[in-house]
Amino acid sequence: MDRTSIISGAEEFLERTGELGIFGAKSIREAFRPPFEFQQIGQQLFEVGWRSCPLILASGISVGIVMSLHTRSSLERFGAGSMLPAVLALASFKELGPLIVGLLVAGRVGAGIGAELAGMRVTEQIDAMEALAINSFKYLVVTRVLACMLALPLLTIIMDFSVLFGGFISEHSASHMSLGLYVKRAFESVDWADYVPPTVKTVVFGWIIGSVSCFLGYNATQGSAGVGRASTRSVVWSSLLLILVDVLLVKIIFFLFPRAA
């Protein structure tokens, strides 16, 4: 690969990154301008949130059981087996729950949004909407971005408590710990600063997933091949950006809420 192709690739990457940033900012700006597509937002919330619940529940319980099995043996080496509920709660609330939810939704919802909008673009349905004086950006993009931003915190809460429930199943099977004692030990070390900021940051995760997926689908080209490409890239780009942005958000949370460090 020669120097010219490297420079050309870098320029294209920066150009696409700038376009994505403008696209995402426009989606937020348009969200505060009428008309407000409440019915469409509700429908997208159902698609993004409600239909993701079984996946989130199953994943959370499985993760809780596996974490409990692995963590229990490690804690017992230091005589700290009773700290298992608190360890699970802190790990889930502070980082594990938000990040897993973001990646799961990026895989399930991001691919769907990218493929759906790309299919509408290559079959000229979006052009037809514009010909009928319908604001396709507001109707198709803004509603999906808002739905992702609203659904992610709710799904994170479900994930957090699913992890705890999975941990309880494992702990109860191993030591017959009661539910009341498990809950008490889980929450006695958890502060609001450990729970609220990490949950709120998933609003940013939702904005990333919605913006990236809509951007790739809304601007798709090259027919059916473009649909597949938009679907795949939606998952890859969303997941990568989630992981990178999460590092920055964690540093911001530690700066604003020192008790969460």
N, C-alpha and C positions, 0 to 999 in steps of 0.2 A: 504493500500500500504506500503510494508516494505522498509527498507533502501536500500536493494540491487536493487530493481526495480527502485527506485528513482535515484540512481547513474547510473544505466544502461540507463535510459531514458535521463538523463542529458548528458551522454557520447555520446549517439546516436544523440542528438540534436546538440551538439558541432561539431560532426563529419560531419553531414549534412550541418551545417553552413559553416564549412571550405571548404567542397566540392563545395558549392554554390559560395563562394568567389573566389576560384580557377577557377571555370567554367566561372564566369563573367569576371575575369581578362584575361583569355585566349581569350574570345570573342573580347575584345578590342585589344589585341596583334595581333590576326589574322586579324583584320580589316585593318591593315596597311601592310599586306603581300599579294603579288600577288598570284594567279589571283584575280581580283576584279570583283565580280559578279554584274555588274551594272544593267543588265536586271532583275535579281532576286530582287535586292534592290528596283528597280522601281516598280516592281509588289507588293512587300510587302508594300511599301509606299502607293500605291493605296489602299491596303486592310486596312492598319492601319489608314492612314490619311483621304483619300477621303471618304471612306465608313463610317467613324466616324463623318463626318461633320454634317449630319442631326441630330444626337443625340446631338452633342455639341451645335448646333444652338438652337434647341428646349429647351434644358436644360438651356442654358444661358439666353434666353429671359424669360423663366418661372422664373428663379431665380431673374432676374432683376425686374420683375413685383412684385414678392412677397416681395423682400427686400424693394422696394420703398413703398409698402403699409404699411409694418411694421415700417420702419424707419421714414416715413413722420409724422405719428402721434406722435412719440417720439420727433422728432426735433421741431415740432410745439409747444410742451409744453414749450420749452425754447426760443421760438421766433427765431429759426434757420432753418425754413423751406427752406430758399434759399440755404442752404448748402447741400441739399440732393444730387444733382449731384456729388459734390466733395466727399461726403461720399461713394457713390456707386463706384466711380472711384477708390478711394484709397483702399476700401475693396476688389474690384475685382482684381485690378492690383497686390496688395501686397500679397494676400494670397488666397482669395476665388477662383479666376479663376484657378491658377495652381493646387491647391489641388483637386478641383472638377474634372478637366480634368484628372488628374492622376487616381482618383478613377473610373471615368467612363471608361477610356481606360483599366484599370486593369480588370474591369468587362466584357467589351465587347471583347477586343483583347486578354487579358491574358488567359481567358478561352478557346478561340479559338485556340491559339497557343499551349497551353498545351494539348488539346484534339487531335489536328492535329498531332503533333509530337509523342504523345503517341500511336496513332493509327498506325502511320508508324513504330514505334518500335515494337509493339506487332505483327504486320503482317509481320515483317522482311523486310520491304521495305528499311530501313536504312542499314541493313546488305547487301542487294542486291546492293545498291549504293556503299558501300565500296568494294564489290567484283568486281565492274566495275571500280575500281580505281578512284572513285569520292570522294572528300573530303566532307563527309556528314556534318561535323561540320561547315565548311566554307559555304557550300551551304544552309544549313537549319538553323543554329543557328546565325551565324554572320550577315547574311542578315536581319533576323528578329530583332535582337538587334539594328542594325544600323537604320532600318526603324522606330523603336519605338523612338530612340533618336532623329531622325530628325523630326518626325511627332509631337511629344509632344509640342515643342515650337510653332509651327504653329497652332496647335489646341488650345493652350492657348491664343494666340492672338485672334482667332475667339471667344473663350469663353468670353474674357474680353469685347470685343466690343458688343457681344450679350447681356451681362448683362447690359451694358450702354443703348443699344437700348430698351431692355425691361423696364428699368427704365424710359426712355423717353416716352414710350407709356403710362405708368401709370401716369407720371407727367403731360403729355400733357392732358390726360383725366381729371385730377383733377384740374389743374390750367391753362390750355391752354398755357403753356410755349412754346416758339418757339424753334425750333431745334438749331438755332444759339446761343441763350442765354443758352440753356442747355449744349451745347458743351463747351462754354466759361467757364461756372461755373464748369464744370466737370474737365477741364484740367488746370485751373488757379492755383490749389493747388498741381498738380502732377509734380514731378520732374523725370528726367531720372533715378535717383537712386531708385525711387519707382516702376519703370516699368521694366527696363532691367534686374537687378539681379534676381527678382522672375521669370521672363520668362525664363532666361537662366538655372535656377535650374531645370526646367522640363526636361532638357537633362539627368540629373541624374535619375529623375523619369522614363524616358523612358528606361534607362539602367537597372533599377531595374525590371521593368515590363518584358522587353525582356529576361533578364538573368534568372529570377525566372521561368517564364513560359517555356522557352526553357529547362532549367535544369530539371524541373519536367517531361516534356514531353519526352525529349531525353533519360532520364534514367528510364522510366516507366517499370513496370513489372506486372506480374499476369494478363495478358490478358485484356479482356474488363473491368473488375473491375478496373484495373490499369488506363485505359483511363479516366473513370469517376473520379477516385481519383486525377489524375493529373490535370484535368480541374478544379475541386473544389479547390484543394490546390493552384493552380496558382492564383486564385482570392484572396483567404484568405491571403496567404503569401505576395503577391504583395501589397495588400491594407495595411496590417499591417506594412510592411517595409516602405511604402511611408509615413505613418503617423509618424513613429519613426524617419526616416531620415529627414523629413521635419523640425522637431524641431532643429536638428543639423544644417541644412542648413540655417535656419532663424538666428541662433546665428552667423554663419559665415558671413552672409550678413550684419548683424548689426556691426560686427567687421570690415569688409572691407569697408563698406559704411555707416558711422555713420549717414549721412543725411537721410538714409532709416529707421532709428529707430523711 
